[in-house]
Amino acid sequence: MRALTLIFRWVLAAAVPGCVLIALILTVKKIFGRRLSAAFHYGIWFLLILRLLVPYAPQSPASALNLISPAVNLLEGGTSSSLNSGSRVQKTAGRSAETGQKKTQPVKPIFQSSGKSTETGVSASPLESGLAAVWLAGVLFCLAKILFLNRRFQRQFKNTVPAADLQIRRLSEECRSLLSLSADLPVCWSEAVGTPSLCGILHPRILLPVQLEGRLSETELKEVLLHEMAHYKRKDLPVLWVTTLLKAVYWFHPLVWYAFYRMRQDGENACDATVLSHLYEGEQNSYGHLLLHLLELRLPSRPPVSVGMVTKINQKQLKRRILMIANFQKSASRKKMILSVLLVALIGLTGLTGAKQASAQNVSSNPAAVLAQSTVMPKTGEEVAEYWADTLAQRNGAARFAILSDDLKKKDFQNYKDFHFVVGGSSPWVASYTVQKKEETAAGTEYQINYLFTDSTRAKYKGSETITVKQSGQNWFVVRHEDLDLGCPDLSDSIGQYKDWEWAAPAWLPNRTAEGTAQWWTEALKEHNGAYRYACLSPELQTNSEADLLQKQNWVIGSSGTSVISSSVIPIHQTANAVQYRIQYQMRDSSGKTSQRTESITVKKESPGDWAVSQYDNQLLPDVK
């Protein structure tokens, strides 16, 4: 479900920007119209394909999205508060009568007792999960329909053989020569089509309706073949498949469907222009008559996901094609080329870029604009304090920055930016917190936040901080806060606070065979869990120095930017009481680069049914090269 939520957010991130880009393209086409070539009218739609495939774009002050940035910020980021509303710490409304403290449910830890990790950074509200499921159902329905129609059509012409007519073969060779095509496209007569069509993405072929056999002149037949081969040369069929799949993904977006409908019409015009550029002047006039002739012969029908010469009768589209043919010029004027380049640059700059994020000064002057990006708006001082604690639990510095006062925004902006708007660390993490109101002064209302932290050892220890909040207009903001200085407790303190630590190892390692111990040693690096690895060590290695090394790292091993993709445990030497293993890791870093890492361990029999690692040749914090 997490993957579905991420994909759904990714699709939504392109919804509003896609509308803006479509509006820009249609406006430019409407204003300049005949001043631009058919190739431009078709090619400009590729900017929309790029936008829908890659919804995240560089920020620019020239972006048209700046005009609607409050709405876009809810969708474009993919991880904005509106989509992440489920990731905040969920609280109960219970209140202690003795202390007046607002209590919260515990934050779900990253490491569970089973040893499996749980991602808390991406969660979804029930409404978002439901919408994601509906979206997926629509996508699957569209894809199933596409596959069904194409499969049914393929069965109709799978036994069709290429035409043996010498005239067709001669004209086909002539058209291939005109277009400089090396591929030999089979030409077949078929009852499955009502208009000349290019079909098949893997094995393309030209299908001619049997109703046209003997009813076209040699010139007309040549122009038909030239048109379909021009589609092949221009790669129009693969592009059509891409747009068809995008329509399935964005089935809920009517503007996307309309845009690709217009793109298909413009593609036919561009293909006509390609054909006309390879015809003599006298033949260009007959090409327009050919289109009318094909429409007169039969109401055209086209196979699914194919490019045909004529489609359903559309008077407006037919008029555009005839006018383009009548006014066609083989060589585009220099002014037209310069105008096309400038318009592509203009649309790209305004439609393919994201809204410019406000600077520290701008954000400070309009904090309400930042808060507007959040679904849950803090309306009271207590809600601001809870929100402040939530941001530490979720390590969300952007949300914390939004509720700072103007003065603190200016003061702390660079510090937040340097840490990429992330607060807190991966370990220890917030297990729960309480908020207690202290006193009200002219400077604001003071709250004390008491945190309960935990780490991979399951040890629990406390921390607290005090913040002051004050109302400004209809909203409340943090006007003062102290830095939370949470030092790692000594190992003895952890053991004293968490008695289970001493006997938890057998529960973590249900299979204390030699191979089972080696497997859990490997699992420890996968989970970045130093407690697992410590529990695998023999009593001789469980020394204070070994424990201190792990404790200084908050019992986290490995690098947060490097993860284990897969591993294999291979025995290389075995005796009655010891087994030496070589462990091979397949690693991936945050850039997506993969590498391999190998370490050797020796597992020794400590007692019947109990094996432990007695020797290893790798550091607990591997630095993968």
N, C-alpha and C positions, 0 to 999 in steps of 0.2 A: 504494500500500500504506500510505503514511503516513496518508492520509485515512481509510482503513478502520480503521487502528489507533486513531485518535482517536475515531471514531464508536463503535467497540467499547468503548473505555474509558468513553465517555460513557454507554453503555447499562449497563455493569457498575456505574457509579457510582450507579445507581438501584436495583440489585438488592436489596441488603441493606436500605436504607431503605424500599424498597417492601414488603418482608416485614414490617417493623416497623409500617408504617402500616396494612397489611391486618389485622394482628393487633389493633391498637388499634380499628379500625372494627368488626371482628367482635365484639370484647369488649364494646364499648359497645352494639351492637345486641342482643347476648345478654342483657346485664344489664337494659337498660331496655325492650326489646321493645315491648309494646303501649302503653307510656306515650308513645311518640313517633309522630308522624304518618307516613303512607306517603310523603309528600313528603320528610321528613327521611331515612327509610331509603334512599331513592333518591339524594337530593341529596348525602349525605355521601360517596358514591363519587367525586364530582367532585374531591375532594381527592386521591384516588389518581391520577386522570388528570393532574392538575397536577404531582404528584410524579414521575410517570414521564416527562412531557414536559420537566420542568425539574429534573434530579436535583440541582443545586447549590442549597443553601439557606442562609439566614443562620444563624450559630451562636447557640445558646441554651443556658444551663445547665439549662433545663427540658426539653430534647430527650430523647426516649426513647433516642436513639442513644448518649447518654452511658453507658448501661448496657452497651453492647457496642462502645464506641469503638475498642478495639484492632483488632477485625475490620473495622469500618467504615472506619478510616483507610486500610486497604489498597485500598479500592475507591472511596470517596466522592470523593477528591481528583482522580481522573482522571490526575494526574501524580505519584502517590505512587511511592515507591521500588519497590514491588512490581511496578508496571506499567512503570517506567522502568529496570528492571534492565539493559536492553540499552543504555541511554544512558551508562553508565559507560565510562571508557576501557578498552578491551580490552588485556590485558597478556599477554606471553609469560612462560613460566616459566624462560627462560634466565637464567643468572647468570654474570657475568664473574669468572673465577678470580683475576684480578689485583686488581680493585677491590672485589669483593663487592657490587656494585651490582645492584639489581633493575631490569631494563630493561623498557620498555613499547613497545608499538607506537605509531607516530605518531598523534596525534589528527587526524582528517580535517578539513581547513580549510574555512571557510565558502565561500571563493572558490576555484574550481578554475581550472586553466589554460585551460579552454575558455571561461571567462567565465560559466558557469552556476553559480548559487548552490546550495549543499546545506544543508539544514536539519539540524543535529545535535541540536536540542533535543527531537525526538520520534523515538525509535527503539524497535524492539520486538525482543524475544527470539524465537527460532524457535518456541518453544512458544506465545507470545502471538499471533504471526502465524498459526500453524496454527489456534488457537482462533478467531481473528477470521474466518478463511476458512470454518470450519465454521459459525460463527454466520451469516455472510452467505449461505451456501448454504441454511440453514434458513429465513431470511427470504425469500429468492427463491422457495423451494418453496411457502411459505405464501401469498405474494402471487400466485403463478401459479395455485394452487388456487382462491383467491378469485375471480380474474379469470375462470378457466375456468368455474366454477359459475355465476357471474352472467351471463357471456356466453351460456352454454347456456340459462339460464332466460329471458333477454331474447328469444332467438330463438323461444321457445315462445309468447310473448304479444305479440310486436311488431306483429302484425296485429289485435290485439284492439281493438274499437271500444267507446266508452262505451255503457252500457245506455240504451236508448230508452224504458224503462218509465217511465210518468208517475208511478207511485207512488214509484219510487226517486228520480226528479228532485225530487218534492215533499218527500220525507223528507230528501234531501240539502240542499235549501235551508233546511229547518227546522233541521237540525243546524248548518249554517253560521251561521244567525242566533243560535242558542243560544250558540255559542262565539265569536261576533263575528269570524268568519273572512272575509277579503276574497278569498282565493284560491279558485278553483273547481276542486276535485279531481274528476277524472273517476272514475266508478264503473263497473267492467267485470266482466262474468261471465267466468270463465276456468277451463279444465280444468287449468291448471298449478299450482293451489294447492289445498290441502286445508283451509285455514282462512282466514277473512277477514284480509287483509294489506294493509299500506301499503308500496309498493315505489317505487323510483326516486328518486335523489337530485337529479337535474336536472329531471326531469319526473315528479313523484310522481303516483301514481294508486292508487285503492283497488280491489283485486281480490277478488271474491267467488267462492267455489267454485260451479260450476254445479250440484253436488249439493245445494246449499241452496236452489236456485230453487224457489219454491212450498212450501217446508217450514218457513219462518219466518213468524211472525205479523208484522203491521205494527209492533207495539211492539218485537218482537225485532229486526226489520230496522233500525228507527230506532236502537236501542241499539248495534247492530253498527257502523253508520255513525258514530255519535257517538264510539265508542271509537277508531276509526281516525283520525277527524279530530282527536281529542284528542291522539293520537300526533303528528300533523303540527304542531299548535299548540305542543306542548311541545318540538319539535325533537328528538324521540327518534331519528329516522332518521339525521341527521348525527352525533349522539352515538354511535349504534351503529357507524357507519363508523369513527369515531375509535378506539373500543375494539377493533374488528376489526383495524385496522392496528397498534395497540399490541400485540395478541396475536401478530401476525406478528413484530413486532420482538422481543418477549419470549417467543418460542416455547419457550425453555428453562426458563421460570419457571412452574411449575404453579400457584403461588399467584395469579399474575396471571390465569391462565385461570379459576381458581375464583372469584376476586373479581369478574370481569366476568360470569361466569355468575350470581352472586348479584345483581349490579347489574341484569342484564336482568330477573330475577324481580321485584326491587323496582321496576323501571320499570313493569312491568305492573300492580303494585299501585297505584303512583302514578297511572297512567293511569286505572285503575278509580275512584280517588278523584276524579279530575277529572270523569269521566262522572257519578258519583253526585252531585256538587255541582251538576249542571245538570239533575237529574231531580227530579220530584216524589216525595214520600214513598212513595206507592203504587208508583211505577215502580221505586224502589230495590230492593224485594223481588224483582221480576221479573228484575232484572239478574243476581242470583245464579243463578236458574233457567236463564237464557240460557246461562251458562257450562257448566252441566251438560248442557243440551240439545245444545250444539255438540259436546261430547265423546261424547255418545251416538250422534250421527249418523254420525261417522266418526273413525278415528284421525287426529288432525291432522298435517299436514305443512306446513312453512313454507318459502318460498323463501329462498335464501341472502341474507344481509344485508338483512333486512326485519323489520318489526315486525308480528306477528300477534296475534290476539286470544287464541288458546289455542295452547300448544305441546305437546310430548310429555307424556303423562299422568304427572304427578308428584303423588302423593297428598299429600305434605307441603305442596308449593306450592299445590295446589288448596285444601287446608284453610285455609292462611293467607289466600288471597284471599276465600274464603267468610266467614271470621271477620271480616275487615276490612270486607266489605260489610255483614254483619249488625250490626256495632258502629259503623258510619260515622256521624260527626257533621259537619255542614256547617261549623260554626264551631269552630275549635280553641280550647281553653281557654287562658287567659293563662299558667297554670303550665306547660302543655305548650310554649308558644312560648318562654318564658324558659329552660326546660330545654334546648330544642333549640339556642338561641343559645349557652348556656354549654358544651354538649357540642361544638359546632362549634369554638368558641374553644379548648377544651381539646385536642381532637384536632389542630387546626392548630398550636397551640403546641408540642405534644410530637412530632407526626408530620411536620410540614412544615419543621422546623428541623434544622440539623446539629449534630453533637457539638461542644461547646465546646472549643476548643483550650486546652491548658494554658498558664497564665501562666509567666513566667520563673521565678518561685519554685517553682511546682509541677513544672515540667519539671526544674529543678535537683534537686529532692528525689527525682525518680524518673527518672533518665536512661535506665534500661533500657526504660521505656515508649516513649521516643522511638526508641531503637534498634530496638525491636520492629517499628517501621513499615518497616524496611529489609529487603529480601530477603537481602542479603549483609551478614552481621554481622562486623565486624572482631574477630578472636579473638586476634590477636597485636599486639605493638607495631609490627612492620613493616607489617601490614595496615592499621593505623590511619594510619600515615604515607602509605601509598599512597592510602588513602581520602581523606585530607586533600588530596593533590595532585589526585585525581580531581575533587573539588568545585570547585577552581579551573578545571580544564579544562572543566567543565560549568556553571560559574557558579552552582552549587547551594549557596546559603548555608544553606538549611534542613538539608541533610545535614551540612554542616560544623558547624553549631550543635549538632547531635545528639551529636557526639563530643567536645565540650568538657567539661571538668571542671565540677563544680558551681560552683566559685568563678568560673570564666571565663564560665559561662552568666549568672550574676547580673551580672557586670561588663560583658559585651558585648551583652546582650540588646537594649538600646535602639539600639545602633549597627546591629545586624542588622535590627531592625525598621524603622529609618529608611531603609534601602536595600532594603526589601521582600524581605529574605532572598536578595539577589543579591550574589555576590562577583565581583570582577574586572570587566573591561570587554569591550565587543564587539570591541575591537581594542586592542592585539594579543591574540592568543589562543595557548593552549598547543598546541604541535605535538607535544611528547613530554616526558618527564621521567624522571629516575632517582632512586632513594632510596638513601642511603648511611648506614649506622649509624656513629655517631661514638663515643659512650662511654656507659657506664652509671654513674650516681651514685645517691646516696640520694634525690635529687629526681626521678629517673626516667631513662628512656633517651632519649638525644638522637639525632635523625636530621637529616641535611642533605638537602634536596630541591633538585635542580638541574633547572631548567626550560629548555626550548628554545622560544622564542616566534617567531611569524611574524605578518605583517600582509599587507595587500593588495598590497604591493610584492614579495612573496615574499622579502623580506629576513629573515634569521634572526639572532637575538641572544639572549643568555643572561640568566638571572636565577636567584637561589637564595634559599632561606630555611631557617631552622633551627627545629625544633619539639622539644618534650620530651613524651614520652608516659609514662604510668604506669598500672599495673594497679590496678583497684578492684573487688574481688569477682571475677567471671568475665570482666569486660570491661576493655578498655583505653580511656583517655581522654587527650586533649591537655591538659596542665597548664600549658604555656607555649609561646608562639609569638611570633615577631617579625613586624612588619608588612613585607610584601613591597613594596619601593619600586622599581618598575620604571619608570625614566624613559625617554622616547622617545629613541633614539640620534640623533645628528646624521646629516644626509643623507650626508655624506662617509663616516661609519662604515658606513652601510647599503650604500653602493656598494662599499666596501672588503670587506665581508663577503659580498656577493652580486654576483658579477661579471656574472651573466646580466642584471642590471637594465638594462644599457646597450643590449643587442641584442635584448631580449625584445619590444620594441614591434612589429616586423614580424610576429612570430608571432601576436601578439594581433589584429593588423589585417590579415587576409589579403586584404581588398579595399580597397586604398588609393585607390579612386576618390573623387570628390567626395561622391557619395551614400553610399558605404560609410563614409567618415570621419564624416559627419553621423550615420549610424545608430549607429556605435560611440560617438560622443559622447553620444547618447541612452541607449545601453546602460549607459554608465558610471554615470548617475544611477540607473538601475533597480537596478544591483548595488551602489550606494553605493561604487564603486571609483574612488578618486582616481588610481590608477596608470593605469587606462584613459584617463581624461580627460587626464592629463599627456602620455600617449603620442600623443594626438590633436593636441596643440599644435604650432604651427610653431616652428622654432629660435629665432625672435625672442621668443616668449612663454615658452619653456622657460628662464626666467631663475632666478637663485637666489631672488628674492623669491617667484616663483610656486611654486617647489618647496618653499620654506620654509613657505608657507601650507598646502600639502597635508601636508607632513611633520608640522606641529604638530597636525594632526588625525589622525595615524596613517594617513594616506592613505585616510581614509574621508570621503565626501562625502554630503550629504543628512542627513536626520533619521531615526533608527532608528524613530521613531513615525509616519513618513510614508512611504508606498511608492507607486511608480508603477504604476497599473493598466494604462494603455495610453498610446501616444504616436503621433504622426504627424509626419512630416518633410515640409515643403512648400517647394519652391523658389519664391522671390519675385523674384529678380533674378539674371541670369546673363550673364557675359562669357566670353571665351575662356579666361581664366586664373583666374577666381574665380566662386563661386556663393554667393548669400546665401540662407539657409534660415530659415524660421520653424518652430520645434518646439513643438507643443502637447502638454502632458502632462495626463492625467487622474490625480489623486492621491487617496489615501485615507489618513486618519489613524487612530490607534489606537482612536478612538471610533466608527469606521465612517463618519464624515462625508467626503464627496467634494468636491473642488474642482478648478479648472483652473489651469494655470500655462503661461505662454508665454515663450519666450526666442528670441532671434535670434542666429545665428552666421554668420560668413563663412568659407568654405572656399577656400583659395588653392592653386594648383598650384605645388608646390615644384620638381618635376622630372618628367620623363615617368613616368606611372604612380604618382605619389606626390603626394597632396593632404594638407593639414593645416589646422587651424583657425587663422586669423590674427586673428580678432576675435570677441568675444562680448560680450553686454550683460548677462550674469547672473553672480551670485556662484557660486563653487564650492560654497557651503553654502547652498542656497536656503531661505528662510524662507517656507513656504507659508502664506498667510493663509486 
